[in-house]
Amino acid sequence: MAKDSCLSRITTGFAAGGAVGTAFGAAYGTYDAFRRKIPGLIKIRHVGEVTLGFAATCGFFMGVGSLIRRN
């Protein structure tokens, strides 16, 4: 593949957005679990679901944004 191919730009954008979304999702998921007083091990599941949701959303939008952006 070329150095700046379409697929590599999308993949790089998705990875960057996923990393940022994971960080924010873990922080917000932890805060939200304690705020809602979710009991025991269900708290871990809640944090995981929120983290994956944030990572997927941010990754998607960063992937699309990096595709649209021109050099």
Secondary structure, DSSP 8 states (H G I E B T S, - for coil): --TT-HHHHHHHHHHHHHHHHHHHHHHHHHHHHHHTT--TTHHHHHHHHHHHHHHHHHHHHHHHHHHH---
